[in-house]
Amino acid sequence: MLDLSGRSLGASAHSSNFFPQVYLLLWIGLASYRVLDNLDGRQARRTGSSSPLGHLFDHGCDTLNVFLSGLNCTAALKLGSKSFYSLGLVWLVAMGQFFGATLEEFFNGALNLGYINGPSEGILLIEAMYLASFLFGPSIWEAPLSIGTWQIRRGELFFWVLLPISTLTVLANYVSIWKKAIADNKRRDILDSLRASIPFLLFSFCLVTWQQTSTAYEKHPHLFLWCTGINFFYLISRLIVAHLTNTKFPTVMGVQLVMAIGAANAVAGIFVGSKDGLLDQYVLLWLLLGVEVLVNCRRVMGMTREICSHLGIECFRIKSREAPVSTKVI
């Protein structure tokens, strides 16, 4: 979590140039995260401390990393907040792919990563981008490329390279769910997988509506992404808990009102001739973010206490194993 918080400082402005060391710091942070994310499971198995709490922590941090890395990428690629590329990178490439992977784990009980996947090749590609920004400067992503009669900036091309890979990965997640449903004679899971996708579709609809009908993202991109990112964290954490407890993933959740309020305020502003929304976007974003943080903190602390109490474990400390009682045979 400290690693993620430190890296998020790098994205202070979408259109500003940072010191080269900032991009080096982003690379170190992401590389450290990738290594530690792979080691924590091994350490848990080695110490015999694997538990649903560890699973929840692991995937919870991954969820936060999705939008934080997306925020950093949009800044490093200098995509700006006026174009759809920056939001598309976070939403379509990062969030969409992570939701598909978590949904597959929910239905199939395990996540089978393909030959090309986000946690491996995707992160390595982002690391390479950070290193290139450090070595050659972020201006390399602003240089135009000519493909026939079509001109595109390198930063925008980065998005178009990732989008089809992400789309194919998500499709593979659904195909895997449906294949297992047919093989296990649980064809109802095919329909259930589509029903379970409704919360993310509602989230996406509100996200795009909010961004397209107001200046909230253009004027306050970081606050906008934090607000929508924390909402996405809640959605994914509910899906993870449903997987761990073998319960249904709800279609409608109270926290979805946050996205609905933001989108409704933006649309209402159109009728009064304001692109800033009916209510002040800056104030509304802070209020909605505050509500989301309080709801998530209360929920996470409650789940942590319940799991620790039920399993007889501690949150941040591994209990020492009791030495086996030796029996002496006479």
VENGI-V723251 format. One record per residue. RES is the residue in three letters. PSI is psi in degrees with one decimal (NA if undefined). Layout:
BEGIN
RES;PSI, RES;PSI
END
This chain:
BEGIN
MET;-40.6, LEU;-37.5, ASP;-44.8, LEU;-42.8, SER;-39.9, GLY;-40.5, ARG;-28.6, SER;-19.9, LEU;-20.9, GLY;-21.5, ALA;57.9, SER;-18.3, ALA;137.9, HIS;-23.3, SER;9.6, SER;154.0, ASN;134.4, PHE;170.7, PHE;144.4, PRO;-30.6, GLN;-24.5, VAL;-42.2, TYR;-32.3, LEU;-39.6, LEU;-39.3, LEU;-41.3, TRP;-45.8, ILE;-43.6, GLY;-46.2, LEU;-39.4, ALA;-40.6, SER;-42.2, TYR;-44.9, ARG;-44.3, VAL;-48.2, LEU;-33.3, ASP;-31.1, ASN;-27.2, LEU;-27.1, ASP;-36.8, GLY;-41.7, ARG;-41.6, GLN;-39.5, ALA;-41.3, ARG;-36.0, ARG;-38.0, THR;-1.8, GLY;28.0, SER;15.8, SER;135.8, SER;164.1, PRO;-29.5, LEU;-42.5, GLY;-39.5, HIS;-43.3, LEU;-41.9, PHE;-45.7, ASP;-53.9, HIS;-27.7, GLY;-44.0, CYS;-37.3, ASP;-40.0, THR;-43.8, LEU;-37.5, ASN;-28.6, VAL;-54.0, PHE;-25.2, LEU;-42.5, SER;-37.3, GLY;-40.8, LEU;-44.1, ASN;-39.9, CYS;-43.8, THR;-34.4, ALA;-44.0, ALA;-35.7, LEU;-5.8, LYS;46.9, LEU;-24.6, GLY;163.5, SER;-0.5, LYS;-23.9, SER;163.8, PHE;-10.8, TYR;-43.8, SER;-45.3, LEU;-38.1, GLY;-35.4, LEU;-42.3, VAL;-44.3, TRP;-60.8, LEU;-44.2, VAL;-50.7, ALA;-60.0, MET;-44.3, GLY;-43.6, GLN;-39.2, PHE;-37.0, PHE;-43.8, GLY;-40.9, ALA;-42.6, THR;-35.8, LEU;-40.6, GLU;-41.7, GLU;-36.0, PHE;-43.9, PHE;-37.3, ASN;-11.1, GLY;-9.4, ALA;154.7, LEU;115.5, ASN;105.7, LEU;139.0, GLY;-176.8, TYR;-34.4, ILE;120.8, ASN;163.7, GLY;-48.3, PRO;-21.1, SER;-78.9, GLU;-36.2, GLY;-47.4, ILE;-39.3, LEU;-36.5, LEU;-40.4, ILE;-39.6, GLU;-41.4, ALA;-37.0, MET;-41.6, TYR;-42.8, LEU;-39.6, ALA;-38.7, SER;-35.1, PHE;-43.4, LEU;-39.1, PHE;-5.4, GLY;146.8, PRO;-13.8, SER;-17.5, ILE;-25.4, TRP;-11.4, GLU;-15.2, ALA;134.8, PRO;148.9, LEU;141.0, SER;120.9, ILE;92.8, GLY;-123.4, THR;1.1, TRP;127.6, GLN;136.6, ILE;145.0, ARG;152.4, ARG;-37.5, GLY;-38.3, GLU;-34.9, LEU;-35.0, PHE;-40.4, PHE;-45.0, TRP;-21.8, VAL;-40.9, LEU;-32.5, LEU;-51.3, PRO;-34.4, ILE;-44.4, SER;-42.0, THR;-45.5, LEU;-35.9, THR;-43.7, VAL;-42.5, LEU;-39.2, ALA;-35.0, ASN;-46.8, TYR;-40.7, VAL;-40.2, SER;-41.1, ILE;-46.6, TRP;-37.3, LYS;-43.9, LYS;-36.1, ALA;-40.8, ILE;-42.1, ALA;-37.0, ASP;6.3, ASN;40.7, LYS;62.7, ARG;-18.2, ARG;-26.2, ASP;-24.7, ILE;-47.4, LEU;-38.6, ASP;-34.5, SER;-34.2, LEU;-39.2, ARG;-39.4, ALA;-15.1, SER;-11.3, ILE;-44.7, PRO;-41.0, PHE;-34.5, LEU;-40.6, LEU;-42.9, PHE;-45.4, SER;-41.9, PHE;-46.6, CYS;-38.7, LEU;-50.6, VAL;-41.0, THR;-45.4, TRP;-44.1, GLN;-38.3, GLN;-25.6, THR;6.0, SER;175.1, THR;16.2, ALA;-46.8, TYR;-36.2, GLU;-40.5, LYS;-32.3, HIS;62.0, PRO;-39.6, HIS;-42.9, LEU;-38.8, PHE;-45.4, LEU;-34.0, TRP;-43.2, CYS;-48.4, THR;-31.5, GLY;-41.0, ILE;-33.4, ASN;-41.5, PHE;-37.2, PHE;-43.4, TYR;-45.0, LEU;-47.3, ILE;-38.8, SER;-34.8, ARG;-37.9, LEU;-38.4, ILE;-44.5, VAL;-39.5, ALA;-37.0, HIS;-44.2, LEU;-33.5, THR;0.3, ASN;45.3, THR;170.1, LYS;144.9, PHE;118.4, PRO;144.2, THR;-36.5, VAL;129.9, MET;146.6, GLY;-34.3, VAL;-15.3, GLN;-19.1, LEU;-30.0, VAL;-49.6, MET;-38.1, ALA;-40.2, ILE;-44.3, GLY;-44.8, ALA;-41.7, ALA;-39.3, ASN;-39.1, ALA;-44.0, VAL;-40.0, ALA;-32.3, GLY;-28.9, ILE;-38.0, PHE;-17.7, VAL;11.5, GLY;31.4, SER;127.7, LYS;-4.4, ASP;4.6, GLY;168.2, LEU;-43.2, LEU;156.8, ASP;122.7, GLN;-40.4, TYR;-47.2, VAL;-43.6, LEU;-41.8, LEU;-43.4, TRP;-40.7, LEU;-46.8, LEU;-39.9, LEU;-41.0, GLY;-42.6, VAL;-44.6, GLU;-43.6, VAL;-43.9, LEU;-45.0, VAL;-45.2, ASN;-41.5, CYS;-45.1, ARG;-41.8, ARG;-44.8, VAL;-43.7, MET;-39.4, GLY;-44.9, MET;-40.0, THR;-45.4, ARG;-42.6, GLU;-44.5, ILE;-44.7, CYS;-42.1, SER;-41.5, HIS;-38.9, LEU;-8.7, GLY;38.7, ILE;170.9, GLU;153.8, CYS;-52.0, PHE;17.6, ARG;138.5, ILE;122.7, LYS;141.4, SER;141.7, ARG;140.5, GLU;134.5, ALA;135.4, PRO;141.5, VAL;120.4, SER;141.0, THR;132.0, LYS;122.2, VAL;124.9, ILE;NA
END
